[in-house]
Amino acid sequence: MRIQRFLGELCIFKNRASCSQNEHRAAEHIYQVMRSIGLVAEIEQFRSMSRMTWELVIILLFFLAEAVLYFFNPLVASIVGIIGIILFWGHFSTRFKPLSPILSFAKSHNVVGKIPNPDAPYKIILTAHYDTARSGPMWNPKQVASFRLTFLVGLGMLFLLLLISALGIFDIQPLSLKIINCLIGAYVVIQIVMLTYAGYKGELVQGASDNASGVAVMLDLAARIKEKSYPEAEFWFVATGSEEVGALGMRAFLKEHAIDLPKKASYFINFDNFGSGILHYYTVEGMINRYKFSPELIRAAEETAKQNKFAAVTPDKYTLAYTDAIVPASRGYHAILFLATDEKGLIPNWHWKTDVIENIDFAVPELTSDFAFEMLQIHYRNLMEKLEKLRQEKEKFKSDLTKLEDFS
């Protein structure tokens, strides 16, 4: 019942589009819920883009310029293409986004709640984004099944375009390559038009599954964890804004709290999309680079999945798009992702007008909360065993040092 209430309250907002007034109101609501649970909470503001469209359009303009420059100066075209590839990789890996600060004219917020235990050796951070996406032609249910294939074909075209430009440096410019260059250029123009249309005309969605469901699971876990004692761990609960425009909320959170969160002792658990389907814990994420998730968290998930009541929960690799989980994972933190998909590996009602509360199968977020809570008990037990081993090693080192000093 608690998950239904949390989810329903977020869905009162018709949408929570990144940087919108509704996103700001949702942040304030989550803040109040965290306080009612008993968390020490605060709202952290950061600069953000209101739409991801413009960053992607600028990146694509590099490839369009490359296709045009090929006919005049293949060397310059190649340089422009390399810059485009770097920006493209940086965007989809979240590792290198120099355009984002330039385009960040709006404000977004992260809501951070804690069960304070500052002296604890371990930090466990549960995360879920609360903003919602804009729909567009690429999210049409008839097209979304080929989303991954379309992305890979497009990526292949960009590398082919770079190869054609590089061959042009050596005056290898047969008519066939010129035609292919023009066709790829036309493809880039089509993508720019589609992105621009989605940016201006894209329908705002309610986001019941994506990601009111994830926030509801996180808040439910906060209430459950608050009732137990974990002397050696400090729990953080982070509702991120602006995930739908490039995971900017998670990037801002890590930048703000880098000193507070040592990489070897901080564990991120991300919740995203539990409207319906089959629950998975993920071992890998990445559309281009494949970032492996934490072996320690995967081990705890595997142990949990052995229980009969969680037999339906299975491991998977997430390459369809990217989530907030890729940000800590790509920066060397322990991380893991939970997400539900249909039997084809797709997210039901993904970024579409049908992502409404009426289409939520509440059994899925309830299962997610139960699974994650049990996994946390196992993970905490494993951390205590690890901590005890470290303490024993420390005591042995002290003992050996004392013997050495006595011998001297």
Kinemage of the C-alpha trace (Angstrom):
@kinemage 1
@onewidth
@group {chain A} dominant
@subgroup {mainchain}
@vectorlist {calphas} color= white
{ca met a 1} P 0.000 0.000 0.000
{ca arg a 2} L 2.849 2.383 0.778
{ca ile a 3} L 4.325 2.006 -2.726
{ca gln a 4} L 0.922 2.647 -4.299
{ca arg a 5} L 0.544 5.813 -2.262
{ca phe a 6} L 4.021 7.131 -3.080
{ca leu a 7} L 3.575 6.367 -6.768
{ca gly a 8} L 0.079 7.811 -6.922
{ca glu a 9} L 1.142 11.062 -5.268
{ca leu a 10} L 3.851 11.614 -7.888
{ca cys a 11} L 1.388 10.871 -10.674
{ca ile a 12} L -0.865 13.684 -9.490
{ca phe a 13} L 1.527 15.829 -11.522
{ca lys a 14} L 0.614 15.479 -15.202
{ca asn a 15} L 4.334 15.335 -15.912
{ca arg a 16} L 7.632 16.074 -14.201
{ca ala a 17} L 9.607 17.242 -17.230
{ca ser a 18} L 13.241 18.081 -16.520
{ca cys a 19} L 13.667 21.606 -15.099
{ca ser a 20} L 9.929 22.326 -15.279
{ca gln a 21} L 7.829 23.782 -12.481
{ca asn a 22} L 6.255 20.360 -12.031
{ca glu a 23} L 9.694 18.841 -11.525
{ca his a 24} L 10.393 21.475 -8.873
{ca arg a 25} L 7.072 20.763 -7.156
{ca ala a 26} L 7.761 17.023 -7.255
{ca ala a 27} L 11.155 17.619 -5.621
{ca glu a 28} L 9.484 19.520 -2.800
{ca his a 29} L 6.936 16.722 -2.372
{ca ile a 30} L 9.662 14.033 -2.219
{ca tyr a 31} L 11.522 16.172 0.320
{ca gln a 32} L 8.447 16.281 2.552
{ca val a 33} L 7.921 12.519 2.214
{ca met a 34} L 11.531 11.882 3.193
{ca arg a 35} L 11.112 14.048 6.272
{ca ser a 36} L 7.889 12.254 7.220
{ca ile a 37} L 9.761 8.944 7.049
{ca gly a 38} L 12.344 10.340 9.444
{ca leu a 39} L 15.201 11.060 7.083
{ca val a 40} L 17.431 14.102 7.349
{ca ala a 41} L 16.672 15.623 3.949
{ca glu a 42} L 17.714 18.536 1.788
{ca ile a 43} L 17.129 19.769 -1.747
{ca glu a 44} L 20.266 20.461 -3.782
{ca gln a 45} L 19.962 22.764 -6.782
{ca phe a 46} L 22.128 22.473 -9.894
{ca arg a 47} L 22.268 23.920 -13.389
{ca ser a 48} L 20.814 21.745 -16.125
{ca met a 49} L 19.560 21.568 -19.661
{ca ser a 50} L 15.786 21.474 -19.970
{ca arg a 51} L 16.039 19.336 -23.110
{ca met a 52} L 18.680 16.887 -24.331
{ca thr a 53} L 17.712 17.677 -27.930
{ca trp a 54} L 20.065 20.597 -28.401
{ca glu a 55} L 23.174 18.762 -27.209
{ca leu a 56} L 22.469 15.876 -29.578
{ca val a 57} L 21.659 18.221 -32.467
{ca ile a 58} L 24.960 20.058 -32.022
{ca ile a 59} L 26.826 16.742 -31.977
{ca leu a 60} L 25.052 15.660 -35.156
{ca leu a 61} L 25.925 18.981 -36.795
{ca phe a 62} L 29.587 17.965 -36.516
{ca phe a 63} L 28.834 14.917 -38.671
{ca leu a 64} L 26.815 16.968 -41.129
{ca ala a 65} L 29.728 19.412 -41.396
{ca glu a 66} L 32.063 16.450 -41.924
{ca ala a 67} L 29.935 15.179 -44.812
{ca val a 68} L 29.987 18.625 -46.474
{ca leu a 69} L 33.674 19.350 -45.826
{ca tyr a 70} L 34.611 16.009 -47.374
{ca phe a 71} L 34.144 17.575 -50.817
{ca phe a 72} L 36.420 20.537 -50.024
{ca asn a 73} L 39.002 19.448 -47.457
{ca pro a 74} L 39.002 15.784 -46.341
{ca leu a 75} L 41.635 16.474 -43.652
{ca val a 76} L 39.474 19.108 -41.955
{ca ala a 77} L 36.457 16.842 -42.445
{ca ser a 78} L 38.294 14.021 -40.648
{ca ile a 79} L 39.221 16.292 -37.734
{ca val a 80} L 35.624 17.484 -37.416
{ca gly a 81} L 34.438 13.848 -37.569
{ca ile a 82} L 36.826 12.783 -34.807
{ca ile a 83} L 35.562 15.596 -32.591
{ca gly a 84} L 32.002 14.473 -33.324
{ca ile a 85} L 32.806 10.847 -32.431
{ca ile a 86} L 34.402 11.932 -29.134
{ca leu a 87} L 31.377 14.070 -28.237
{ca phe a 88} L 29.019 11.254 -29.256
{ca trp a 89} L 30.874 8.736 -27.095
{ca gly a 90} L 31.076 11.185 -24.202
{ca his a 91} L 27.341 11.806 -24.289
{ca phe a 92} L 26.247 8.171 -24.310
{ca ser a 93} L 28.853 7.073 -21.766
{ca thr a 94} L 28.197 10.222 -19.634
{ca arg a 95} L 31.981 10.544 -19.283
{ca phe a 96} L 32.637 13.620 -21.422
{ca lys a 97} L 29.921 16.234 -21.858
{ca pro a 98} L 31.559 19.640 -22.511
{ca leu a 99} L 28.436 20.927 -24.252
{ca ser a 100} L 26.147 20.351 -21.258
{ca pro a 101} L 27.475 23.246 -19.103
{ca ile a 102} L 27.210 25.606 -22.081
{ca leu a 103} L 23.578 24.609 -22.669
{ca ser a 104} L 22.559 24.472 -18.995
{ca phe a 105} L 20.392 27.565 -18.655
{ca ala a 106} L 17.771 26.047 -16.357
{ca lys a 107} L 17.578 24.770 -12.782
{ca ser a 108} L 16.949 21.263 -11.529
{ca his a 109} L 17.158 19.628 -8.116
{ca asn a 110} L 18.340 16.490 -6.380
{ca val a 111} L 16.546 15.481 -3.206
{ca val a 112} L 18.929 13.837 -0.747
{ca gly a 113} L 17.758 12.038 2.378
{ca lys a 114} L 19.994 10.348 4.949
{ca ile a 115} L 19.850 8.100 7.953
{ca pro a 116} L 22.855 9.848 9.520
{ca asn a 117} L 25.756 7.699 10.657
{ca pro a 118} L 28.808 9.732 9.587
{ca asp a 119} L 31.367 7.536 11.335
{ca ala a 120} L 30.204 4.367 9.588
{ca pro a 121} L 32.849 2.834 7.298
{ca tyr a 122} L 30.356 2.150 4.470
{ca lys a 123} L 27.892 4.284 2.521
{ca ile a 124} L 24.916 2.685 0.756
{ca ile a 125} L 23.197 5.039 -1.666
{ca leu a 126} L 19.781 4.172 -3.115
{ca thr a 127} L 18.897 6.275 -6.155
{ca ala a 128} L 15.976 6.863 -8.533
{ca his a 129} L 15.263 9.734 -10.899
{ca tyr a 130} L 11.925 11.507 -10.585
{ca asp a 131} L 11.837 13.600 -13.767
{ca thr a 132} L 9.972 12.482 -16.882
{ca ala a 133} L 10.714 12.429 -20.596
{ca arg a 134} L 9.247 13.971 -23.707
{ca ser a 135} L 7.849 11.585 -26.246
{ca gly a 136} L 8.775 11.591 -29.933
{ca pro a 137} L 8.791 9.502 -33.129
{ca met a 138} L 11.675 7.309 -31.933
{ca trp a 139} L 9.597 6.217 -28.934
{ca asn a 140} L 6.623 5.036 -30.950
{ca pro a 141} L 5.849 1.483 -29.769
{ca lys a 142} L 5.996 0.351 -33.394
{ca gln a 143} L 9.562 1.640 -33.689
{ca val a 144} L 10.987 1.109 -30.215
{ca ala a 145} L 11.559 -2.608 -30.759
{ca ser a 146} L 14.340 -1.705 -33.172
{ca phe a 147} L 15.763 1.055 -30.958
{ca arg a 148} L 19.024 -0.761 -30.199
{ca leu a 149} L 19.528 -1.877 -33.806
{ca thr a 150} L 18.837 1.635 -35.085
{ca phe a 151} L 21.410 3.040 -32.673
{ca leu a 152} L 24.084 0.543 -33.741
{ca val a 153} L 23.387 1.125 -37.452
{ca gly a 154} L 23.642 4.868 -36.903
{ca leu a 155} L 26.896 4.454 -34.993
{ca gly a 156} L 28.261 2.291 -37.794
{ca met a 157} L 27.356 4.996 -40.331
{ca leu a 158} L 29.264 7.612 -38.347
{ca phe a 159} L 32.409 5.491 -38.310
{ca leu a 160} L 31.964 4.763 -42.014
{ca leu a 161} L 31.679 8.498 -42.644
{ca leu a 162} L 34.967 9.016 -40.791
{ca leu a 163} L 36.632 6.270 -42.842
{ca ile a 164} L 35.444 7.892 -46.079
{ca ser a 165} L 36.858 11.251 -44.936
{ca ala a 166} L 40.185 9.637 -44.009
{ca leu a 167} L 40.443 7.946 -47.422
{ca gly a 168} L 39.802 11.319 -49.019
{ca ile a 169} L 43.017 12.627 -47.474
{ca phe a 170} L 44.855 10.212 -49.783
{ca asp a 171} L 42.737 11.210 -52.786
{ca ile a 172} L 40.767 7.972 -52.636
{ca gln a 173} L 37.411 9.443 -53.649
{ca pro a 174} L 35.593 7.179 -56.085
{ca leu a 175} L 32.028 8.048 -57.039
{ca ser a 176} L 30.666 5.220 -54.881
{ca leu a 177} L 32.189 6.731 -51.700
{ca lys a 178} L 30.901 10.179 -52.629
{ca ile a 179} L 27.400 8.781 -52.977
{ca ile a 180} L 27.651 6.937 -49.637
{ca asn a 181} L 28.931 10.142 -48.029
{ca cys a 182} L 25.862 12.008 -49.329
{ca leu a 183} L 23.494 9.291 -48.144
{ca ile a 184} L 24.971 9.354 -44.645
{ca gly a 185} L 24.745 13.131 -44.648
{ca ala a 186} L 21.059 12.856 -45.564
{ca tyr a 187} L 20.571 10.337 -42.740
{ca val a 188} L 22.123 12.811 -40.294
{ca val a 189} L 19.766 15.553 -41.520
{ca ile a 190} L 16.772 13.260 -40.913
{ca gln a 191} L 17.970 12.573 -37.360
{ca ile a 192} L 18.393 16.298 -36.712
{ca val a 193} L 14.857 16.984 -37.952
{ca met a 194} L 13.406 14.186 -35.791
{ca leu a 195} L 15.251 15.373 -32.685
{ca thr a 196} L 14.248 18.983 -33.257
{ca tyr a 197} L 10.614 17.956 -33.730
{ca ala a 198} L 10.703 15.913 -30.523
{ca gly a 199} L 12.322 18.796 -28.660
{ca tyr a 200} L 9.628 21.272 -29.705
{ca lys a 201} L 6.573 19.081 -30.150
{ca gly a 202} L 7.292 16.006 -28.032
{ca glu a 203} L 4.354 15.122 -25.798
{ca leu a 204} L 5.038 15.277 -22.067
{ca val a 205} L 4.328 11.940 -20.379
{ca gln a 206} L 3.049 11.179 -16.895
{ca gly a 207} L 5.950 8.876 -16.140
{ca ala a 208} L 4.199 6.427 -13.830
{ca ser a 209} L 6.637 3.664 -14.647
{ca asp a 210} L 9.495 5.963 -15.698
{ca asn a 211} L 10.157 6.721 -12.971
{ca ala a 212} L 7.557 7.313 -10.293
{ca ser a 213} L 7.745 3.560 -9.732
{ca gly a 214} L 11.483 3.717 -9.009
{ca val a 215} L 11.083 6.623 -6.588
{ca ala a 216} L 8.230 4.800 -4.837
{ca val a 217} L 10.420 1.713 -4.377
{ca met a 218} L 13.282 3.823 -3.040
{ca leu a 219} L 11.050 5.644 -0.553
{ca asp a 220} L 9.458 2.380 0.565
{ca leu a 221} L 12.916 0.958 1.210
{ca ala a 222} L 13.829 4.092 3.153
{ca ala a 223} L 10.869 3.496 5.469
{ca arg a 224} L 11.792 -0.180 5.902
{ca ile a 225} L 15.494 0.479 6.476
{ca lys a 226} L 14.705 3.224 9.003
{ca glu a 227} L 13.090 0.604 11.228
{ca lys a 228} L 16.280 -1.493 11.460
{ca ser a 229} L 19.771 -0.867 12.798
{ca tyr a 230} L 22.893 -0.871 10.641
{ca pro a 231} L 25.744 0.342 12.897
{ca glu a 232} L 28.436 0.088 10.220
{ca ala a 233} L 26.588 1.721 7.310
{ca glu a 234} L 25.159 5.114 6.493
{ca phe a 235} L 22.195 5.065 4.115
{ca trp a 236} L 21.519 7.806 1.581
{ca phe a 237} L 18.388 8.079 -0.564
{ca val a 238} L 18.730 10.263 -3.645
{ca ala a 239} L 15.924 11.315 -5.995
{ca thr a 240} L 17.714 12.780 -8.992
{ca gly a 241} L 16.428 15.405 -11.379
{ca ser a 242} L 17.300 15.784 -15.062
{ca glu a 243} L 18.070 12.123 -15.692
{ca glu a 244} L 16.093 12.315 -18.915
{ca val a 245} L 18.401 14.988 -20.334
{ca gly a 246} L 21.655 13.087 -19.880
{ca ala a 247} L 21.815 11.850 -16.263
{ca leu a 248} L 22.811 15.369 -15.213
{ca gly a 249} L 21.333 15.023 -11.736
{ca met a 250} L 23.514 12.042 -10.888
{ca arg a 251} L 26.551 13.793 -12.361
{ca ala a 252} L 25.830 16.836 -10.184
{ca phe a 253} L 25.328 14.651 -7.099
{ca leu a 254} L 28.661 12.882 -7.512
{ca lys a 255} L 30.443 16.170 -8.112
{ca glu a 256} L 28.865 17.693 -5.005
{ca his a 257} L 29.594 14.707 -2.726
{ca ala a 258} L 32.831 13.275 -4.115
{ca ile a 259} L 34.625 13.914 -0.815
{ca asp a 260} L 31.818 12.298 1.209
{ca leu a 261} L 31.708 9.109 -0.849
{ca pro a 262} L 34.956 7.111 -1.016
{ca lys a 263} L 34.837 4.867 -4.068
{ca lys a 264} L 35.878 1.642 -2.347
{ca ala a 265} L 33.332 2.015 0.449
{ca ser a 266} L 30.301 3.482 -1.362
{ca tyr a 267} L 27.605 1.306 -2.938
{ca phe a 268} L 25.020 2.683 -5.386
{ca ile a 269} L 21.742 0.845 -6.027
{ca asn a 270} L 19.654 2.422 -8.790
{ca phe a 271} L 15.932 1.829 -9.373
{ca asp a 272} L 14.338 2.598 -12.747
{ca asn a 273} L 11.096 1.529 -14.459
{ca phe a 274} L 8.960 -1.027 -12.612
{ca gly a 275} L 5.601 -0.472 -14.300
{ca ser a 276} L 5.226 -4.072 -15.451
{ca gly a 277} L 7.184 -6.974 -16.853
{ca ile a 278} L 10.045 -9.089 -15.533
{ca leu a 279} L 12.334 -7.750 -12.807
{ca his a 280} L 16.074 -7.924 -13.515
{ca tyr a 281} L 19.247 -7.008 -11.685
{ca tyr a 282} L 21.912 -5.968 -14.146
{ca thr a 283} L 25.545 -6.990 -14.311
{ca val a 284} L 26.567 -4.609 -17.123
{ca glu a 285} L 25.349 -1.319 -18.579
{ca gly a 286} L 26.361 0.716 -21.599
{ca met a 287} L 25.247 1.567 -25.125
{ca ile a 288} L 28.856 1.841 -26.375
{ca asn a 289} L 31.222 1.051 -23.501
{ca arg a 290} L 30.165 -1.868 -21.336
{ca tyr a 291} L 30.629 -0.899 -17.694
{ca lys a 292} L 30.551 -3.810 -15.273
{ca phe a 293} L 28.599 -3.438 -12.079
{ca ser a 294} L 29.947 -4.246 -8.626
{ca pro a 295} L 30.838 -7.921 -8.065
{ca glu a 296} L 29.930 -7.491 -4.392
{ca leu a 297} L 26.435 -6.202 -5.159
{ca ile a 298} L 25.936 -8.799 -7.885
{ca arg a 299} L 26.955 -11.505 -5.421
{ca ala a 300} L 24.325 -10.288 -2.932
{ca ala a 301} L 21.704 -10.202 -5.711
{ca glu a 302} L 22.606 -13.738 -6.798
{ca glu a 303} L 22.272 -15.026 -3.235
{ca thr a 304} L 18.880 -13.321 -2.930
{ca ala a 305} L 17.643 -14.744 -6.231
{ca lys a 306} L 18.277 -18.284 -4.934
{ca gln a 307} L 15.296 -17.930 -2.614
{ca asn a 308} L 12.152 -19.517 -4.036
{ca lys a 309} L 10.050 -16.377 -3.677
{ca phe a 310} L 12.521 -14.481 -5.871
{ca ala a 311} L 13.069 -17.166 -8.499
{ca ala a 312} L 11.516 -14.953 -11.211
{ca val a 313} L 14.193 -12.268 -10.741
{ca thr a 314} L 17.023 -12.804 -13.216
{ca pro a 315} L 20.321 -11.166 -14.204
{ca asp a 316} L 20.694 -9.299 -17.475
{ca lys a 317} L 22.873 -6.798 -19.349
{ca tyr a 318} L 21.455 -3.347 -20.076
{ca thr a 319} L 22.473 -1.976 -23.466
{ca leu a 320} L 19.168 -0.525 -24.660
{ca ala a 321} L 19.861 2.988 -23.333
{ca tyr a 322} L 21.535 4.309 -20.192
{ca thr a 323} L 20.395 5.062 -16.642
{ca asp a 324} L 21.736 6.939 -13.637
{ca ala a 325} L 23.588 3.760 -12.636
{ca ile a 326} L 26.143 4.202 -15.427
{ca val a 327} L 27.429 7.430 -13.868
{ca pro a 328} L 28.890 5.928 -10.659
{ca ala a 329} L 29.781 2.667 -12.431
{ca ser a 330} L 31.821 4.455 -15.097
{ca arg a 331} L 33.674 6.400 -12.410
{ca gly a 332} L 34.818 3.426 -10.388
{ca tyr a 333} L 32.105 3.202 -7.735
{ca his a 334} L 30.308 0.045 -6.684
{ca ala a 335} L 26.921 0.125 -8.438
{ca ile a 336} L 24.035 -2.035 -9.626
{ca leu a 337} L 20.817 -1.426 -11.553
{ca phe a 338} L 17.307 -2.801 -11.071
{ca leu a 339} L 14.837 -2.472 -13.953
{ca ala a 340} L 11.855 -4.393 -15.339
{ca thr a 341} L 11.366 -5.263 -19.022
{ca asp a 342} L 8.977 -7.298 -21.106
{ca glu a 343} L 9.861 -10.685 -22.605
{ca lys a 344} L 11.614 -8.928 -25.523
{ca gly a 345} L 13.888 -6.973 -23.216
{ca leu a 346} L 12.032 -3.705 -23.834
{ca ile a 347} L 10.611 -1.271 -21.297
{ca pro a 348} L 6.802 -1.285 -21.484
{ca asn a 349} L 5.260 2.100 -22.395
{ca trp a 350} L 8.739 3.611 -22.627
{ca his a 351} L 8.568 7.408 -23.059
{ca trp a 352} L 5.058 7.120 -24.442
{ca lys a 353} L 1.659 8.572 -23.541
{ca thr a 354} L 0.579 5.159 -22.232
{ca asp a 355} L 3.024 5.440 -19.303
{ca val a 356} L 0.213 6.199 -16.860
{ca ile a 357} L -0.710 4.890 -13.434
{ca glu a 358} L -3.580 2.851 -14.880
{ca asn a 359} L -0.990 0.653 -16.641
{ca ile a 360} L 1.064 -0.083 -13.532
{ca asp a 361} L 1.221 -3.673 -12.326
{ca phe a 362} L 1.922 -2.953 -8.667
{ca ala a 363} L 3.162 -6.490 -8.106
{ca val a 364} L 6.403 -5.493 -9.883
{ca pro a 365} L 7.473 -2.552 -7.674
{ca glu a 366} L 6.360 -4.523 -4.600
{ca leu a 367} L 8.575 -7.424 -5.685
{ca thr a 368} L 11.429 -5.011 -6.338
{ca ser a 369} L 11.225 -3.558 -2.847
{ca asp a 370} L 11.086 -7.010 -1.242
{ca phe a 371} L 14.009 -8.273 -3.318
{ca ala a 372} L 16.150 -5.182 -2.737
{ca phe a 373} L 15.441 -5.209 1.015
{ca glu a 374} L 16.487 -8.845 1.305
{ca met a 375} L 19.540 -8.181 -0.858
{ca leu a 376} L 20.554 -5.326 1.420
{ca gln a 377} L 20.459 -7.632 4.437
{ca ile a 378} L 22.750 -10.071 2.635
{ca his a 379} L 25.033 -7.311 1.384
{ca tyr a 380} L 25.296 -5.796 4.855
{ca arg a 381} L 26.152 -9.217 6.300
{ca asn a 382} L 28.844 -9.617 3.651
{ca leu a 383} L 30.204 -6.180 4.474
{ca met a 384} L 30.404 -7.126 8.154
{ca glu a 385} L 32.377 -10.237 7.248
{ca lys a 386} L 34.663 -8.114 5.102
{ca leu a 387} L 35.073 -5.561 7.892
{ca glu a 388} L 35.847 -8.254 10.451
{ca lys a 389} L 38.481 -9.708 8.153
{ca leu a 390} L 40.084 -6.290 7.753
{ca arg a 391} L 40.085 -5.815 11.516
{ca gln a 392} L 41.705 -9.198 12.045
{ca glu a 393} L 44.354 -8.381 9.475
{ca lys a 394} L 44.968 -5.060 11.195
{ca glu a 395} L 45.309 -6.746 14.588
{ca lys a 396} L 47.681 -9.330 13.131
{ca phe a 397} L 49.789 -6.576 11.585
{ca lys a 398} L 49.966 -4.780 14.950
{ca ser a 399} L 50.881 -8.017 16.679
{ca asp a 400} L 53.594 -8.826 14.155
{ca leu a 401} L 54.938 -5.286 14.443
{ca thr a 402} L 55.071 -5.556 18.243
{ca lys a 403} L 56.945 -8.879 18.014
{ca leu a 404} L 59.398 -7.355 15.574
{ca glu a 405} L 60.006 -4.400 17.909
{ca asp a 406} L 60.512 -6.771 20.877
{ca phe a 407} L 62.947 -8.826 18.850
{ca ser a 408} L 64.892 -5.693 17.961
